[in-house]
Amino acid sequence: MMKNLEDIKGSRFYGRRLGKALGEDQRIRLSKYSNEIGIEVPLKGVIINPKELFSKAQNEYWLEIGFGGGEHLCDQALMHPHAGIIGCEPFIAGASSLCGHLDQQNQTYASKKIENPNNIRFFLDDARLLMDALPDHILSRAFILFPDPWPKSRHHKRRIISQGNLKALARIMKSGAILRIGTDHQDYCRWIMAHLLSNDDFTWVNSNPEEYHVRPKDWKLTRYEEKAEQQGRKSSYLDFIRNE
């Protein structure tokens, strides 16, 4: 049976939920997409099967924790129509931005006169609520891209990368699945490496130090990364394989 969120050490995914108030058009669009492809908060003990979330059968299922403005999520969906991709993001403005990208995606498919695979679903709450409701070994890929580094020492317990959250990810990821993490914060990068290298469930792929500053070919530059580059912050791109 699924445990209460508070019962799992290192389980919370901290982040903003509310920001600037949405305009009327934004609220209408968010409501529309929430009704069409939004995932409801699961009841305690209920398992969510990703195969039942998508209108068409997908070859595999991916998860993005904290999709920000949704650029990366939509790009991955366009490049990999065979994958059913679930995005988690509690920040309402980020969800609204995603809906704008979804409108553009629909226009792209319409202009090319090809069918939209409709391979995105989103969850607007704490990612652990959804993760703990997913079945074992269901994910082929997971993304944690530029999470809040919580730089103050007293806030380090709020960092997404924790042994509790890694244990939860390991449970729902298949053997050989890829966990991709991005950060532009050097201290947090060291924190990530310390936690992953000491975790028996994952193996670091790009062990050459020069490799983890190279953005993967299927990862388009986001607004956040562009801003980081302009401010002189070098990003790290870290891939880990889920061990058998």
HUJOVEN-V271035 format. One line per field, one symbol per residue. ss: DSSP state (H for helix, E for strand, - for the rest). psi: psi as a letter, one per 30 degrees, with the letter a starting at -180 (. if undefined). burial: + if it has 24 or more other ideal C-beta (glycine too) atoms within 12 Angstrom, else -. A space follows every 50 residues. Layout:
ss = ???
psi = ???
burial = ???
This chain:
ss = ----HHH----------------HHHHHHHHHHHHHHE---------E-H HH-------EEEEEE-----HHHHHHHHH---EEEEEE---HHHHHHHHH HHHHHHHHHHHH-------EEEE---HHHHH--E----EEEEEEE----- --HHHHHH----HHHHHHHHHHEEEEEEEEEEE--HHHHHHHHHHHH--- -EEE------HHH---------HHHHHHHH-----EEEEEEE--
psi = kklkeffjkgfkjklkekbkkkleeeeeeeeeeeeeglklkklkfkkjjf fffkflklflklkjjigbfgeeeeeeeefiffkjkkkkjfjeeeeeeeee eeeeeeeeeeefhlkkfhgkkljiakffeeeffklkhfkfkkkjjhlkfi fkefgfffkejleeeeeeeeefklkflkjkkklgjeeeeeeeeeeefgkf fkkkeifkefeggkklegjkkleeeeeeeeggkkkkjkkkkjl.
burial = -+--+--+-++++++----------+--++--++--+++--+-----+-+ --++---+-+++++++++++++++++++-++-++++++++++++++++++ +++-++---------++-++++++++++++++++---+++++++++++++ -------+++++++++++++++++--+++++++++--++-+++-++--+- ++-+-+-----+--++--+--+-++--+------++++++++--
